[in-house]
């Protein structure tokens, strides 16, 4: 393939590789950046993410119009790449705190520019690569180019999804253990490299200028037909069969016929956005779902955004075994049937996601409902205790253990705690204590069981707490100091992770009710060390603990007689229990669905669209992706689902219904016979299978084109002698001379 066009093709493929690497890497970490750094709620982060994707798939319409009608593909790629570069730089700068830029507004401007840039490029790069070949001489090379181009797109996306999250996680910057500045900066460098490579290849490019404004003709013809239909007078005769027929006299039968074909294709697109509304949630809802799973694999902890790589990896592996692949396991089916099967598989993927979400919700501490509360008891004693709630019952709490009682009515609770007289070898002067607890609705009331300096059992009440898991999926740790610090002791408790990141909690010299608690600290999963000390050196102690992803922990440090008497790590909300292997089935289903639905949809659009309106049809396909993301935005904003599992099942049901409707619509669709374009890169795929219109290219003479019907087979790219041998003994054909436009009927006869 690269033999005749080594430099130009290399530059185009390298440009697309860098662009896909950059975009897929940036998109992979985007939802977590919105939630974890910009501190958006999951619903808000989902909305912003899908607005971004929606823009990415709306802008191809602008890029296609500019390329085909005004400035050509080369300039569109170049100009929109520069816009893309500016956007990535702004997004990178927003993640660098020392620059003091407003992070949210800078990020949003950057994302808007990125969406504009990548969207404008999307419909032009592959077509620009096809422009580099001369047909029919380079037909075989063209096929190899598109194969290489497709593999490059997937390889670039795959590497971006692997490398960018790894860079974000493995490097510490600006006092944080996640370096989003590097995660966004590396894609910016790749975009710059792609621009340099693309410009460097200009001396070797074949640059075609746009010929006519097809898009403008399409819009003008449609508007003219609508006005004529609305102004129709019954006295003028019976109405025409189709509303576009009113524009035949003004715009010609050929354009009107082509528009009818396009509109019949667009009609089938109506249920398609439902599919994309599910498919694109891999980067938002499914990423958030992955942050609730236990992700240790072979001693390594995978991050939620890295799991998105499963989709492109599975697609690359499964393409050879799907229909039209090298080793198809499934029978070849018409594109519309494959789209239907793909949609059903995507619905099944969301059923699997809903089942997994039920498991996640059952293994996660659920916040009490309205007019309800909960009780979390953390025992710092080295012996078991019993907690009695008046009117509710008794709950045993083991040594250094944690007990949960929920739900309880929202009212004043009468509590009673008791322990053995001999507690771990120590005689308790008082082993029973009673207290009343004022509760807060929809919150847990944390109670710590300890002892004072007189060896009396005591109850210490923390602030009401929901004990919610962190948005990032990282473990959360709160330090609670129980006892008396005394004036001017300046007690501090330092928590340090294995990466040498530390948080310090300064205990008040006069804690209220002898208890002080820090804010939550988000740690990396794994070991941590803690160290407590006072300024005068009288009080000191240290220890270590182990935290896992998704856990909510409380480190209770107890002081007695001026010394640290105990330090116990409790987990009121346990770490993630379900393993990430449970998310594999839904990724497998959605990957097969992508091959069956998305690839077949593009094939259908390409083969059925008239040659003069392929750009409009493909751009409309991309716009259906944008509408799918709009559906997600609307549902996330309305907040009609209290349970994420219910939301997943609702999406699955909606797609199943949409696919049934699509199936009924597809049964009424009649495959069109589309005239091939001998000079177009689209002629060969257009004329496969059932098409009965052929285009025979003469290798010996470029002055004539032969059109005719030969039993449904394509003779594109064959020599005149070979083409003639395929004709019946006598067949009438039409010879057209492009230079003059003169036509005449002649006869070809076999020997």
Beta strands, then each sheet from edge to edge (+ up, - down):
strand 1: 296-297
strand 2: 300-301
strand 3: 372-379
strand 4: 385-389
strand 5: 393-397
strand 6: 402-409
strand 7: 413-419
strand 8: 422-423
strand 9: 426-427
strand 10: 432-437
strand 11: 444-451
strand 12: 457-461
strand 13: 475-482
strand 14: 492-497
strand 15: 502-506
strand 16: 515-517
strand 17: 521-523
strand 18: 526-533
strand 19: 540-547
strand 20: 552-560
strand 21: 563-573
strand 22: 694-697
strand 23: 704-708
strand 24: 730-737
strand 25: 743-749
sheet 1: 1+ 2-
sheet 2: 6+ 3- 11- 12+
sheet 3: 5+ 4- 7+ 10-
sheet 4: 8+ 9-
sheet 5: 16+ 13- 17+
sheet 6: 16+ 13- 20- 21+
sheet 7: 15+ 14- 18+ 19-
sheet 8: 22+ 23- 24+ 25-
end
